[in-house]
Protein backbone atom coordinates (compact mmCIF):
# COMPACT_ATOMS: atom_id res chain seq x y z
CA UNK A 1 0.00 0.00 0.00
CA UNK A 2 2.71 2.48 0.82
CA UNK A 3 4.41 1.99 -2.52
CA UNK A 4 1.10 2.65 -4.25
CA UNK A 5 0.60 5.85 -2.23
CA UNK A 6 4.21 6.88 -2.83
CA UNK A 7 3.77 6.37 -6.55
CA UNK A 8 0.59 8.47 -6.59
CA UNK A 9 2.31 11.23 -4.62
CA UNK A 10 5.30 11.14 -6.95
CA UNK A 11 3.10 11.33 -10.04
CA UNK A 12 1.09 14.21 -8.56
CA UNK A 13 4.30 16.13 -7.78
CA UNK A 14 5.64 15.38 -11.26
CA UNK A 15 2.43 16.64 -12.85
CA UNK A 16 2.63 19.84 -10.79
CA UNK A 17 6.27 20.37 -11.83
CA UNK A 18 5.34 19.83 -15.47
CA UNK A 19 2.63 22.48 -15.27
CA UNK A 20 5.06 24.98 -13.74
CA UNK A 21 7.65 24.25 -16.43
CA UNK A 22 5.02 24.63 -19.16
CA UNK A 23 3.88 27.93 -17.62
CA UNK A 24 7.46 29.20 -17.47
CA UNK A 25 8.07 28.27 -21.09
CA UNK A 26 4.84 29.96 -22.14
CA UNK A 27 5.80 33.15 -20.30
CA UNK A 28 9.22 33.08 -21.96
CA UNK A 29 7.68 32.70 -25.43
CA UNK A 30 5.26 35.57 -24.76
CA UNK A 31 8.13 37.75 -23.53
CA UNK A 32 10.24 37.00 -26.62
CA UNK A 33 7.24 37.74 -28.86
CA UNK A 34 6.56 41.15 -27.31
CA UNK A 35 10.23 42.15 -27.29
CA UNK A 36 10.52 41.15 -30.95
CA UNK A 37 7.38 43.07 -31.95
CA UNK A 38 8.59 46.11 -30.02
CA UNK A 39 11.99 46.06 -31.74
CA UNK A 40 10.42 45.54 -35.17
CA UNK A 41 8.07 48.44 -34.56
CA UNK A 42 10.96 50.72 -33.61
CA UNK A 43 12.90 49.67 -36.68
CA UNK A 44 9.89 50.26 -38.96
CA UNK A 45 9.41 53.77 -37.59
CA UNK A 46 13.11 54.57 -38.01
CA UNK A 47 13.08 53.26 -41.58
CA UNK A 48 10.03 55.37 -42.43
CA UNK A 49 11.78 58.46 -41.03
CA UNK A 50 14.95 57.74 -43.04
CA UNK A 51 12.86 57.23 -46.17
CA UNK A 52 11.00 60.51 -45.65
CA UNK A 53 14.28 62.36 -45.07
CA UNK A 54 15.86 60.96 -48.22
CA UNK A 55 12.76 61.85 -50.25
CA UNK A 56 12.84 65.38 -48.85
CA UNK A 57 16.54 65.71 -49.69
CA UNK A 58 15.91 64.43 -53.22
CA UNK A 59 13.05 66.88 -53.69
CA UNK A 60 15.17 69.74 -52.34
CA UNK A 61 18.07 68.89 -54.64
CA UNK A 62 15.71 68.59 -57.61
CA UNK A 63 14.29 72.04 -56.88
CA UNK A 64 17.71 73.63 -56.36
CA UNK A 65 19.08 71.86 -59.45
CA UNK A 66 16.48 73.38 -61.78
CA UNK A 67 17.26 76.98 -60.75
Secondary structure, 3 states (H helix, E strand, C coil): CHHHHHHHHHHHHHHHHHHHHHHHHHHHHHHHHHHHHHHHHHHHHHHHHHHHHHHHHHHHHHHHHHC
